[in-house]
Amino acid sequence: MSTPLLEVRDLCVEFATPAGALRAVDGVSFTLQAGETLALAGESGCGKSATASALLRLLPPGGRIISGDIRFEGQSVLALEGEALRAFRGRGVGLVFQDPVGSLDPLMTVGAQVEEVLRLHRRGSRHQTRAAALALLARVRMPDPAGQARLYPHQLSGGMCQRVALAMALACEPRILVADEPTTALDVTIQAQICALLRELQAQTGMALLLVSHDLALVAGMAARLAVLYAGRIVESGPTAAVLASPRHPYTRGLVAAMPGLDRRPGRLASIPGTLPDPTRLPSHCRFHARCDVRIERCGVENPPSRDAGPDRSVRCFVDPPAANPTPEV
Amino acid sequence: MAQAWTRDRVPAAGATARLWRLRAARAAIAVVVVFALIGLLAPVLARFDPTAIGTTSSATAPGPDHWFGTDAFGRDVWSRFVHGARLSLVIGATTAVLAVGIGTAVGTLAGFVGGGVDAVLMRGVDAVMAFPRLFLVLLVVGWLRPSIGLTILVLALTGWMHTARLVRAEVRAVRGATYVRAAEVLGLPLRSILVRHVLPNALAPVLVSASAMVGQTILAESALSFLGLGVPLPTPSWGAMVDEGRRAFPNAWWVSVFPGVAITLTVLGWNLLGDALHDALDPRLAAEVER
């Protein structure tokens, strides 16, 4: 197989806290090929956003990559400094944030913000830059780009701000777009529009998409592959459809059961009892042990390694899924 | 206007228009401008030498010759009043520029760099703040000859800490904002992030603070001169004039009342202008103003 566009190997991220080192990401590995979409899913605090920030070497203060490697086009990102790091951030990886309004400078018109990014990466007259900015805004399907470009972020809706943020990320023509909960702050119809736009832009540019989300319905519609994170570890990964249809890890089963669906009886949604383990005192055995309904004695002693679980799939669990939920074996 | 959006950095034109729409701002600007004009045109407006003693008999009431009357030494109060306006303007503006400059530099450094630099600088601010301003003035005036320059220097060196704290808090908040992270993700150089995104967003409270500081400084200078610790006599200062009139009050009320009212109006004007600037400079608040 050729070199993947992005390869993350055994990534560990720690945050210094008054209570001690907090291991937010613990041995996460995944690869991303050009043009594909991978989703990192999990609940709050599972380490999905920390993974995304670490990719860009933009961990918040106190955060540190303590081991592992991130390779972009075969080159280690961790070794990049100064100019090279800036170029990687702009042209290698773009990031779209959860808070679309907050990710734009409130004192600058959105047109000027798009232009600023354009000027960073290509030379051209003021007139050319403006034309390019308007073209970008049109590409992210802003109605009336010339009119909207004159407005300030607070004058635009959340959905429109997210389109501007996308236009800014696209201005650098990144090979990978990391979307950190890109639709969480938006209402449902706008979510669908942004998702459609992301797919369309991906088809046009061939960029890879790393979708960070807690929303399995969104993930199901967007991503070909899915990695489920729990307490800083990938507990299950594989093709999205297969993972959601026959989850192998009890945590994934819980998440799938908690999804509302049209074909389910209305009533209370299922939930997973218990909470995440304290990330400053992670157990040395399986991290899902305390909340697991299929645990065996071994789960309270050892940490399950990642093992193959069907084509392109892996799972971190000692227990095979119950017979009631059979999986086709190869 | 249709093509102006690309260069619309700090929306200066919009801010001016919004400022004018605020009623309090118009009043404040009027007061500030009137006193500034009086100060600038003092040599023209003054009808007598402000320090000349005995132009007429002492302590005459306001009349056609002496619009604001004369003081105990027979000096023309109107002439002293307009020269006092000039002095207040010079001291207020110069001190504010100096103090806001120092405060902004210290605050930006502390807020942007953070860590140990921040801790050292801010403890320094705490120490200077704990030192009583009046005591410092007494010390300095006791050692050195009082002069306008010395007054400005002392006021500036004891007046920058508030701005430093304000700017630090503002820069820290802006530095953590998502749009600053977004700019980093997009690969913008750190210097242009600081200049184009952090400082403009931290700037509004600085302008507000500068405007209010002009008022505070005028008040502080008046207080020092009232106590005889400010600008040396017989230079006309509003504070000193209030003090001189105090002895003849209430018989020769005009000596104290005119400069006293002027102090109140000017300080009020600058403070109101500060508040109005705060509202006008923020496009988000301005939307509410326009409603």
Boltz contact constraints between the chains, C-beta under 6 A:
constraints:
  - contact:
      token1: [A, 56]
      token2: [B, 185]
      max_distance: 6.0
  - contact:
      token1: [A, 86]
      token2: [B, 187]
      max_distance: 6.0
  - contact:
      token1: [A, 89]
      token2: [B, 185]
      max_distance: 6.0
  - contact:
      token1: [A, 89]
      token2: [B, 187]
      max_distance: 6.0
  - contact:
      token1: [A, 90]
      token2: [B, 186]
      max_distance: 6.0
  - contact:
      token1: [A, 90]
      token2: [B, 187]
      max_distance: 6.0
  - contact:
      token1: [A, 95]
      token2: [B, 185]
      max_distance: 6.0
  - contact:
      token1: [A, 97]
      token2: [B, 178]
      max_distance: 6.0
  - contact:
      token1: [A, 99]
      token2: [B, 178]
      max_distance: 6.0
  - contact:
      token1: [A, 102]
      token2: [B, 178]
      max_distance: 6.0
  - contact:
      token1: [A, 103]
      token2: [B, 178]
      max_distance: 6.0
  - contact:
      token1: [A, 103]
      token2: [B, 179]
      max_distance: 6.0
  - contact:
      token1: [A, 103]
      token2: [B, 182]
      max_distance: 6.0
  - contact:
      token1: [A, 104]
      token2: [B, 179]
      max_distance: 6.0
  - contact:
      token1: [A, 105]
      token2: [B, 179]
      max_distance: 6.0
  - contact:
      token1: [A, 105]
      token2: [B, 197]
      max_distance: 6.0
  - contact:
      token1: [A, 107]
      token2: [B, 200]
      max_distance: 6.0
  - contact:
      token1: [A, 107]
      token2: [B, 201]
      max_distance: 6.0
  - contact:
      token1: [A, 109]
      token2: [B, 5]
      max_distance: 6.0
  - contact:
      token1: [A, 109]
      token2: [B, 8]
      max_distance: 6.0
  - contact:
      token1: [A, 111]
      token2: [B, 5]
      max_distance: 6.0
  - contact:
      token1: [A, 112]
      token2: [B, 6]
      max_distance: 6.0
  - contact:
      token1: [A, 115]
      token2: [B, 6]
      max_distance: 6.0
  - contact:
      token1: [A, 117]
      token2: [B, 186]
      max_distance: 6.0
  - contact:
      token1: [A, 130]
      token2: [B, 6]
      max_distance: 6.0
  - contact:
      token1: [A, 149]
      token2: [B, 5]
      max_distance: 6.0
  - contact:
      token1: [A, 150]
      token2: [B, 5]
      max_distance: 6.0
  - contact:
      token1: [A, 152]
      token2: [B, 283]
      max_distance: 6.0
  - contact:
      token1: [A, 154]
      token2: [B, 284]
      max_distance: 6.0
